[in-house]
Amino acid sequence: MKVFHFLFNFVLITAILIIMTSLNLDKFVYYVVTGLLISLTVYIGHLAFHNKKLED
């Protein structure tokens, strides 16, 4: 389950990076938004994963 959780985050972050690279944003904006999205993704993923564990 933890492997799937990690892969899901990895795929999501990779997709975001690809989209943002194609948009060709300013480097500063790019890093700030990427940092925010990664922390948000990890946080939401952690919450969802934690909730699933509680339900079992």
N, C-alpha and C positions, 0 to 999 in steps of 0.2 A: 504494500500500500504506500509506503514511504517513497519507493522508487517512482511509482506513478505520479505521486504528488510533486516530486522533484522535476520529473519530465514535463508535466503540465506547465509548471512555472517556467521552465527553460524554453519550451515551445512558444509560450505566450510572449516572453521577453524577446526572443529572437524575432518573432513576427512584428512586434512593436519597433524593434531596431530597423528591420527591413523597410517598414512603412515610412519611418522617419528619415531614413537615408534617401529614399526615393523622393520625399518632400524637399530634401536638401535644405534643411533649416540651418540657421546660424549655430555655430559650434557651442556657444554658451547656453543657448536655449535648449539645444540638443542634450547636453549633459545634465542640465537641471531637470528637464522633463523625464529623461531616462531614469535618473536617480529616484524621482518621485514615483514613477510608474513601477519600478522594481520593488521599492519598499512597500508600495500599496499592494502589489501583486502578492508579495511574500506575506504581508499582514492578512489579506483576505484569504489566501490559501491556508494560512495557519489557523484562522478562525474556522473555516469550512472543515479542515482536517480535524480540528479539536472537537467540533460539534459532532462529526461522524463517530469519533471515538466515544463520546458520551452516550450516543444513541445505542451503540453495541452493548 
